[in-house]
């Protein structure tokens, strides 16, 4: 397979998206009316925010622009690139600007965005997507119809994987492998499909757990002993699957400290939430370990 499955099977219509019936009906209403308000799509990575925004834009206007706001996030970018598009004459009733990952836009950039949403409200609509809604200014949120996109049902994700396997003539002898794949990377559908392809060899899919039980035991035991050097040396090398390590800490928090398991799970959840956004994943993960150690070794 030379083509990325996640792109080959990216939904192009609303009916192809794994989404609740209520949201599908609402978005279909926008498409049927050829009209959308300013929108904010909020939810975890890989569940279809960008895909939904593109489908909506393409179906309500012939004049839209897509901007990856994590790359173009300064006030200069918003003033130049976005305002320039909004101010020019369009060919449709209104234009649509998609600002993907808008939670990465600077404070001044968001203030400029708020002004643009007001100035061009008759001729432009903005679709904003974000992973962390709390990073978006209330002044921007208040001008949008907000939609919180929750993770789809795991069974629906598994069925989508089976459909892809069938279309690609890929064999899967054990259906439990599909369940294991979905459980491992849920709720990020993009990661599920990418790893479905990664774990397919010679037309055969077989789930491969990236972290062995031995590695899990090493992580838990070393943390209980306060031996962070061993964790760094044996587990945190190149290609480390940090998400699997977070999962181990969360699932086995009781083994680390039964008395403090709730606090440990909250620490892990908080660090996991921001892991994809940090510059140095190893430092971020070590900070998580240090916060856990501070709890279990407190006097």
C-alpha positions as CSV (number, residue, x, y, z in Angstrom):
1,X,0.0,0.0,0.0
2,X,1.7,3.1,-1.2
3,X,-1.2,5.4,-0.4
4,X,-2.0,6.5,3.2
5,X,-5.2,4.9,4.2
6,X,-6.1,7.8,6.5
7,X,-6.2,10.0,3.4
8,X,-7.7,7.5,1.0
9,X,-10.6,6.9,3.4
10,X,-11.0,10.5,4.7
11,X,-14.7,11.2,4.6
12,X,-15.9,13.5,1.9
13,X,-19.6,13.6,2.9
14,X,-21.4,13.9,6.2
15,X,-22.8,10.4,5.9
16,X,-19.3,9.0,5.9
17,X,-18.3,10.7,9.1
18,X,-18.5,8.8,12.4
19,X,-20.7,11.4,14.2
20,X,-23.8,11.5,16.4
21,X,-27.1,11.6,14.5
22,X,-28.0,14.9,16.2
23,X,-24.8,16.6,15.0
24,X,-25.2,15.1,11.5
25,X,-28.7,16.4,11.3
26,X,-27.7,19.9,12.4
27,X,-24.8,20.1,9.9
28,X,-27.0,18.7,7.2
29,X,-29.4,21.5,7.9
30,X,-26.7,24.1,7.3
31,X,-25.7,22.4,4.0
32,X,-29.3,22.3,2.8
33,X,-29.8,26.0,3.6
34,X,-26.5,26.9,2.2
35,X,-25.8,29.0,5.3
36,X,-23.6,28.6,8.3
37,X,-23.0,30.9,11.3
38,X,-19.5,31.4,12.8
39,X,-18.6,28.0,14.2
40,X,-16.3,26.6,16.8
41,X,-15.6,22.9,16.7
42,X,-13.9,21.7,19.9
43,X,-12.7,18.2,20.6
44,X,-9.7,15.8,21.0
45,X,-7.3,15.2,18.1
46,X,-8.1,12.8,15.3
47,X,-12.0,12.7,15.6
48,X,-12.8,14.7,12.4
49,X,-12.9,18.4,13.2
50,X,-10.9,19.4,10.2
51,X,-12.8,17.0,7.9
52,X,-16.1,18.3,9.1
53,X,-15.1,22.0,8.6
54,X,-14.0,21.3,5.0
55,X,-17.2,19.4,4.1
56,X,-19.3,22.2,5.5
57,X,-17.3,24.9,3.7
58,X,-17.3,23.1,0.3
59,X,-21.0,22.5,0.5
60,X,-22.1,26.0,1.4
61,X,-19.8,28.2,-0.8
62,X,-17.4,28.1,-3.7
63,X,-15.2,30.6,-2.0
64,X,-13.3,29.4,1.1
65,X,-9.8,29.5,2.5
66,X,-8.1,27.0,4.8
67,X,-5.5,28.2,7.3
68,X,-3.4,26.0,9.6
69,X,-3.5,28.4,12.6
70,X,-0.7,26.5,14.4
71,X,1.6,27.7,11.6
72,X,0.1,31.1,11.0
73,X,-0.8,32.3,14.5
74,X,0.5,35.8,14.9
75,X,-1.5,39.0,14.7
76,X,0.4,39.8,11.5
77,X,-0.8,36.5,9.9
78,X,-4.4,37.3,10.9
79,X,-4.2,40.9,9.8
80,X,-2.5,40.1,6.5
81,X,-3.5,36.6,5.2
82,X,-7.0,36.4,6.7
83,X,-8.1,40.0,6.5
84,X,-6.8,40.2,3.0
85,X,-9.0,37.3,2.0
86,X,-12.0,38.7,3.8
87,X,-11.7,42.1,2.2
88,X,-11.5,41.0,-1.4
89,X,-14.6,40.7,-3.7
90,X,-15.9,37.1,-3.7
91,X,-17.9,35.1,-6.2
92,X,-20.4,33.6,-3.7
93,X,-23.0,35.0,-1.3
94,X,-20.4,34.8,1.4
95,X,-16.9,33.4,2.0
96,X,-15.7,30.9,4.6
97,X,-12.4,31.0,6.5
98,X,-11.4,27.8,8.2
99,X,-8.9,28.4,11.0
100,X,-7.6,25.0,12.0
101,X,-6.1,24.6,15.5
102,X,-7.2,28.1,16.4
103,X,-6.2,27.6,20.0
104,X,-2.6,28.1,18.9
105,X,-3.4,31.7,17.8
106,X,-1.7,34.3,19.9
107,X,-3.7,36.6,22.3
108,X,-3.3,39.6,20.0
109,X,-4.1,37.4,17.0
110,X,-7.4,36.3,18.6
111,X,-8.3,39.9,19.4
112,X,-7.7,40.8,15.7
113,X,-9.8,37.7,14.8
114,X,-12.7,39.0,16.9
115,X,-12.6,42.3,15.1
116,X,-12.7,40.6,11.7
117,X,-15.6,38.4,12.7
118,X,-17.6,41.6,13.5
119,X,-16.3,43.7,10.5
120,X,-17.0,41.1,7.9
121,X,-20.0,39.3,9.4
122,X,-22.2,40.0,6.4
123,X,-19.8,38.6,3.8
124,X,-17.6,36.0,5.7
125,X,-18.1,33.1,8.0
126,X,-15.4,31.6,10.2
127,X,-15.1,27.9,11.1
128,X,-12.7,27.5,14.0
129,X,-11.4,24.1,15.2
130,X,-9.5,23.5,18.4
131,X,-8.3,20.8,20.7
132,X,-8.3,23.0,23.9
133,X,-11.4,25.2,24.0
134,X,-10.2,27.0,27.1
135,X,-7.4,28.6,25.1
136,X,-9.9,30.4,22.9
137,X,-10.9,33.9,24.1
138,X,-14.4,34.2,25.4
139,X,-14.8,37.2,23.1
140,X,-14.2,34.8,20.1
141,X,-16.3,32.0,21.5
142,X,-19.3,34.3,22.1
143,X,-19.4,35.1,18.4
144,X,-19.6,31.4,17.4
145,X,-22.0,28.6,17.5
146,X,-20.0,26.1,19.5
147,X,-20.0,22.3,19.0
148,X,-18.2,19.9,21.4
149,X,-17.3,16.9,19.3
150,X,-17.1,13.9,21.6
151,X,-15.2,10.7,20.8
152,X,-17.4,8.3,18.7
153,X,-18.4,4.9,20.0
154,X,-15.6,2.4,20.0
155,X,-17.7,-0.1,18.1
156,X,-18.3,2.4,15.3
157,X,-14.5,2.9,15.0
158,X,-13.9,-0.9,14.9
159,X,-16.6,-1.3,12.2
160,X,-14.9,1.4,10.1
161,X,-11.6,-0.5,10.4
162,X,-13.3,-3.7,9.2
163,X,-14.7,-1.8,6.2
164,X,-11.2,-0.6,5.3
165,X,-9.8,-4.1,5.6
166,X,-12.5,-5.4,3.3
167,X,-12.0,-2.7,0.7
168,X,-8.2,-3.3,0.7
169,X,-8.5,-7.1,0.7
170,X,-6.5,-7.3,3.9
171,X,-7.0,-10.4,6.0
172,X,-7.5,-10.4,9.7
173,X,-7.6,-13.8,11.3
174,X,-8.4,-12.6,14.8
175,X,-11.1,-10.0,15.2
176,X,-9.8,-9.4,18.8
177,X,-6.8,-7.7,17.1
178,X,-9.2,-5.0,15.8
179,X,-10.6,-4.4,19.3
180,X,-7.1,-4.2,20.7
181,X,-6.1,-1.7,18.0
182,X,-9.1,0.6,18.8
183,X,-8.6,0.3,22.5
184,X,-5.0,1.2,22.2
185,X,-5.4,4.4,20.1
186,X,-8.9,5.5,20.9
187,X,-10.3,8.2,20.6
188,X,-7.9,9.3,17.9
189,X,-9.4,7.8,14.8
190,X,-6.6,9.0,12.7
191,X,-4.0,7.1,14.8
192,X,-6.2,4.0,14.7
193,X,-6.2,4.0,10.9
194,X,-2.5,4.9,10.6
195,X,-1.6,2.0,12.8
196,X,-4.0,-0.3,11.1
197,X,-1.8,0.3,8.0
198,X,1.4,0.2,9.9
199,X,0.6,-3.3,11.4
200,X,-0.4,-4.7,8.0
201,X,2.3,-6.9,6.4
202,X,1.9,-8.9,3.2
203,X,-1.9,-8.3,3.2
204,X,-2.3,-9.5,6.8
205,X,-3.2,-7.4,9.7
206,X,-2.0,-8.4,13.2
207,X,-2.1,-6.1,16.2
208,X,1.3,-5.6,17.8
209,X,1.6,-4.1,21.2
210,X,4.3,-1.5,21.1
211,X,5.0,-1.8,24.9
212,X,5.7,-5.2,26.4
213,X,4.5,-6.3,29.8
214,X,8.2,-6.3,30.8
215,X,8.5,-2.6,29.9
216,X,5.3,-1.9,31.9
217,X,6.6,-3.7,34.9
218,X,9.9,-1.8,34.6
219,X,8.1,1.5,34.6
220,X,5.9,0.7,37.6
221,X,8.6,-0.9,39.7
222,X,11.3,1.8,38.9
223,X,8.8,4.6,39.7
224,X,7.9,3.0,43.1
225,X,11.6,2.7,43.9
226,X,12.3,6.3,42.7
227,X,14.7,5.1,40.1
228,X,14.0,7.6,37.3
229,X,17.5,7.1,35.8
230,X,16.5,3.5,35.0
231,X,13.3,4.6,33.4
232,X,15.2,7.1,31.2
233,X,17.8,4.7,30.2
234,X,15.6,1.7,29.4
235,X,12.3,3.2,28.2
236,X,12.7,6.8,27.0
237,X,15.0,6.3,24.0
238,X,14.3,7.1,20.4
239,X,10.9,6.0,19.1
240,X,9.5,5.8,22.7
241,X,5.7,5.3,22.7
242,X,4.9,7.9,25.4
243,X,1.2,7.5,25.0
244,X,1.5,3.8,25.9
245,X,3.5,4.8,29.0
246,X,0.9,7.3,30.1
247,X,-1.7,4.5,29.6
248,X,0.3,2.2,31.8
249,X,0.6,4.8,34.6
250,X,-3.1,5.5,34.4
251,X,-4.3,1.9,34.3
252,X,-1.9,0.7,37.0
253,X,-2.0,3.7,39.4
254,X,-3.3,1.5,42.2
255,X,-0.1,-0.6,42.0
256,X,2.0,2.6,42.3
257,X,0.1,3.7,45.4
258,X,-3.3,2.5,46.4
259,X,-3.6,5.4,48.8
260,X,-2.9,8.0,46.2
261,X,-4.2,6.4,43.0
262,X,-6.8,9.1,42.3
263,X,-4.2,11.9,42.5
264,X,-1.8,9.9,40.3
265,X,-4.5,9.3,37.7
266,X,-5.3,13.0,37.6
267,X,-1.6,13.9,37.2
268,X,-1.3,11.4,34.3
269,X,-4.5,12.7,32.7
270,X,-3.3,16.3,32.9
271,X,0.1,15.6,31.4
272,X,-1.4,13.3,28.7
273,X,-3.8,16.1,27.7
274,X,-0.9,18.4,26.7
275,X,1.7,15.9,25.6
276,X,1.1,16.4,21.8
277,X,1.7,20.2,22.2
278,X,5.0,20.2,24.0
279,X,8.4,20.8,22.4
280,X,10.3,18.1,24.4
281,X,8.1,15.0,25.1
282,X,10.8,13.4,27.3
283,X,11.0,16.4,29.6
284,X,7.2,16.6,29.8
285,X,7.0,12.9,30.6
286,X,9.7,13.1,33.2
287,X,7.9,16.0,34.9
288,X,4.8,13.7,35.1
289,X,7.0,11.1,36.8
290,X,8.4,13.7,39.2
291,X,5.0,14.9,40.2
292,X,3.9,11.3,40.9
293,X,7.1,10.7,42.9
294,X,6.5,13.9,45.0
295,X,3.2,12.3,46.1
296,X,4.2,8.8,46.8
297,X,7.4,9.8,48.6
298,X,6.0,12.7,50.6
299,X,6.8,12.6,54.3
